[in-house]
Amino acid sequence: QVQLVESGGGLVQAGGSLRLSCAASGGTFSSYAMGWFRQAPGKEREFVAAIRGSGGSTYYADSVKGRFTISRDNAKNMVYLQMNSLKPENTAVYYCAATLKELAWLFRNGYNYDYWGQGAQVTVSS
């Protein structure tokens, strides 16, 4: 059983930056690919970014590519999402998730993740 706890959300002006953190406990952290998803009010959950257990490969939604960076520290059981050049449309609850799946095309679908955090609110004001 893996427990995930997000932190680092908050209110930021458009063009600003935030870094989300996700602390994992239980399980062998490096065995899990980690993903970030978000859900805005009235919208479906959507994929943001993912990273393999080794940290060797990363994957991004087209809408955040070049502005967001996912990283992990397996020694600390942490995964991060650095968000730069934030836009009002990035306002959402952001969730980290863990999966044992290894095929990259599976990382973009939240149904392929086994464990989820409680979410962190990110609000970008215009």
Order of alpha helices (4+ residues) and beta strands (2+ residues): beta-beta-beta-beta-beta-beta-beta-beta-beta-beta-beta
